[in-house]
């Protein structure tokens, strides 16, 4: 299967700067009422330099937009299967986050009468000083497995 050649490859590098409006919008969308996500003074009183990003926001910062093309599959066949995030320190407004995405596994296995492909991605995020902010692992399922052209 050709897709296995992707194992170990960096498929995306990008930089995200967290700003207050993004944090407020994400907090509102997730229903948070904690003022550390909305009010800089409340965040400072709680010991943060600026607005605190909700924990789940780390899961939305990666960009896997070209993955379907790399895997040679239709995007509608890719399903989110599993995800873990190890947050090393709270994310705050003003953080400049460098994210590197690496493919760590590609395999197939039979599920019922069909074959399903699986792709494991790791997002490694560091701050502007190179200190690790979070490590995320995501497993995506590919309906029908991978093409063998």
N, C-alpha and C positions, 0 to 999 in steps of 0.2 A: 504494500500500500504506500503510494507516493507521499501521502500526508505525514508519514513518520519522519520524513526528512526535516520537518519543522521543529522537531524536539531539540531544545537548547537554543533556538533562535529567538532573538529579540524581535518582536513584531511591532512594537510601538514604543516610542519615547516621547513624552510631552511634559510640559510644565503648566501647572494650574496655580493661579493666585486666588486664594479665597478672599472674597470681599463681603462686606456686611450685607449687601442686598441679597447675595446668593444664600448666605446663611439664614437670613430672615425668611426668604422665600421657601427654603427647604424645611425649616422649622415649622412654618405655617402649613405647608403641604402635609407634613406628618402629624399635625395636630398638637405639637408641643406648646405648652403654655409657660415653660420655664423662661423667665426674663433674661437669663444669661445668653439666650439666643437672639434677643431683640434689643436689649438696652446695654450699651457699653459700660455705663456706671454699675449696673447690676453685675456684669461680668467681672469688672475690676474689684468690686466688693467681695466677689467669690474667689478672687486670687488669680484671675486671668488677665492677660495684657489687653485683650479686646474681646469681641463677641466669640462665644464658644460654639463651634459647629456641632450639631447633633451627631452622636456616634455613628449612625447609619449613613451619614453623608460621605464617609470614606468609600463606601461601596459604589458611589455614583461618579467618582472622579476619573475612572479609567476610560479609555477610548478603544474599543475593539471593533471599530467600524469596518475595517478591511478584512476581518477574519473570514467571513464566508467566501470571499474570493480566494484567499490563500488556501482554504480547505477544498475549494472547487465544489461547493454545495450552495443550494439556494438558501438565503437567509431565513425563510419561513420554516426550514427544517431544523434550525438550531434552537434548542430549548435550554433554559437555565435549569441545571440539575442540582447543584450544591455550591455553597459558598461559605468561607470562613474569613474573618478579618482579625488580625492581631494588631491592635492599636497600641503603639509604644508611648505616645503622649497625646493629649487632647489637641485637636486641630482648631485653630483660631483665625479670625479675620486678620488678613495681612500675611498669612503664611504663604510662602512660595514653595510649592510642592513639585518635586521632580519624580515622575512615575515612569518606570521601565517595566514593560510587560514581556514575559518570556513564556514560551510554550514548553511545558515540562513533561507532557505525556500525550500520546495519541494512540488510541487502540479501539478495537471493535469487540463486541461480544453479542451472542444471540440473546434476545429477550423475547420469549414466546416463540412465534414462528418467524420473526424478523431479526435482522441484524441492526444493531444500534452502534454508532460511533461515539467515542468520548474524547474530549479534548480538555486537558488541564492547563490552565493559565495561572501564572503567578504575577502579581503586581507588587513591585518593590518601590516604596515611596520614601524619599528622603527630603530633608529641608535644605535650605540654601547653604548650610554648613556641612552637609553630607551625613547628618545624623538621621537614623531611620525613624520615620514617622509611623508607618504601618506596613504590614505585609498581608496581602490578600491572596487567597487561593480560590479559584473558580473552576468548577467542572461544568462543561456544557455537553449536552447530549445531541447527537445528530441522527434524526430519524432516517432509517434506511441505510445507515452507514456511509462510507465514503465511496465515491465513484472510482472505477478502475478502468479508465480509458487508455 
